[in-house]
Amino acid sequence: MINRTLKLMAFVAIGIQPAGLVAAAQTAANADSAGESYKKNCSMCHAADGSGSALGKRLHTPDLRSKEVQEKTSTVLAQSIISGRNNMPAFGTKLGNDEIQSLVEYIRQFHDDSAEHSK
């Protein structure tokens, strides 16, 4: 408890507000949670990097890094997760809205490599 108080005092002393620390911690926790959810529910077909696993490629799973996927609106991506699409099962009854939105945000991280891989 004392160590935590000292850290908080240090952040306040350098100008970082506690609310910012809480928000940063929540963002990190959401990213970890989304990563775990992706690993558990998506990576079997989409692979850890979004490129598509061997199974996913046989099922014609789209490359999540591609420009085509990354240009879709968040609403369209969320709807694909909720209802399923082509060979993808629906996750709307398995995942909550917050988890689905976190997955959409997680999928957006694959964008950085999309130009290189969508050729």
C-alpha positions in Angstrom: 0.0 0.0 0.0 2.8 2.4 0.9 4.6 1.6 -2.4 1.4 2.3 -4.4 0.9 5.6 -2.5 4.5 6.6 -3.3 4.0 5.8 -7.0 0.8 7.9 -7.1 2.5 10.8 -5.4 5.4 10.6 -7.9 3.0 10.7 -10.8 1.1 13.6 -9.3 4.4 15.4 -8.7 5.4 15.1 -12.4 2.0 16.2 -13.5 0.2 13.0 -14.4 -3.3 13.0 -13.0 -4.6 9.8 -11.2 -7.6 9.7 -13.6 -5.2 9.5 -16.5 -3.5 6.6 -14.7 -6.8 4.8 -14.2 -7.7 5.3 -17.9 -4.3 4.1 -19.0 -4.6 1.0 -16.8 -8.2 0.3 -18.1 -7.0 0.7 -21.7 -4.1 -1.8 -21.1 -6.5 -4.2 -19.4 -9.0 -3.9 -22.3 -6.2 -4.6 -24.8 -5.1 -7.6 -22.8 -8.7 -8.9 -22.6 -9.3 -8.3 -26.3 -6.0 -10.2 -27.1 -7.1 -13.1 -25.0 -10.5 -13.1 -26.6 -9.0 -13.0 -30.1 -6.6 -15.8 -29.2 -9.5 -17.9 -27.8 -12.1 -17.2 -30.5 -10.5 -16.0 -33.6 -6.8 -17.1 -34.0 -7.7 -20.7 -34.9 -8.9 -19.4 -38.4 -7.4 -15.9 -38.5 -4.0 -16.7 -37.1 -2.3 -14.6 -34.3 -1.3 -11.9 -36.8 -4.6 -11.8 -38.7 -3.1 -13.3 -41.9 -5.2 -16.5 -41.7 -4.1 -19.9 -40.4 -3.9 -23.0 -42.7 -7.4 -23.9 -41.7 -8.6 -20.3 -42.2 -7.1 -20.2 -45.7 -8.8 -23.5 -46.6 -12.1 -21.8 -45.5 -11.2 -18.7 -47.5 -10.9 -16.5 -44.4 -10.0 -12.9 -45.3 -6.7 -11.5 -44.3 -7.5 -9.1 -41.4 -4.4 -7.1 -42.4 -5.8 -6.4 -45.9 -6.9 -3.0 -47.0 -10.3 -4.5 -47.8 -10.9 -5.6 -44.2 -9.3 -2.5 -42.6 -11.4 -0.1 -44.7 -14.7 -1.7 -43.4 -16.5 0.4 -40.8 -16.4 -0.7 -37.2 -20.1 -1.4 -37.4 -19.6 -3.8 -40.3 -16.8 -5.6 -38.6 -18.8 -5.9 -35.4 -21.8 -7.2 -37.3 -19.6 -9.8 -38.9 -18.5 -11.0 -35.4 -22.1 -10.9 -34.1 -23.8 -12.7 -37.0 -21.0 -14.6 -38.7 -20.2 -14.4 -42.3 -19.6 -17.1 -45.0 -17.8 -19.9 -43.0 -17.4 -17.8 -39.9 -19.7 -18.7 -37.0 -21.8 -16.1 -35.2 -20.4 -14.9 -31.8 -23.3 -12.6 -30.9 -24.6 -15.0 -28.2 -21.2 -15.9 -26.9 -19.6 -12.5 -26.6 -20.9 -9.3 -25.0 -21.1 -6.0 -26.9 -18.1 -4.6 -25.0 -16.0 -7.6 -25.9 -17.1 -7.4 -29.6 -16.1 -3.7 -29.7 -12.8 -4.5 -28.1 -12.2 -7.2 -30.7 -12.9 -4.7 -33.5 -10.3 -2.4 -31.9 -7.9 -5.3 -31.6 -8.4 -6.2 -35.3 -7.5 -2.6 -36.2 -4.0 -3.1 -34.9 -3.3 -5.4 -37.8 -3.7 -2.3 -40.1 0.0 -1.3 -39.8 1.0 -4.3 -41.9 -1.9 -4.2 -44.3 -0.2 -2.4 -47.2 2.6 -4.8 -47.3 0.4 -7.9 -47.2 -2.5 -6.9 -49.5 -0.5 -6.9 -52.7 
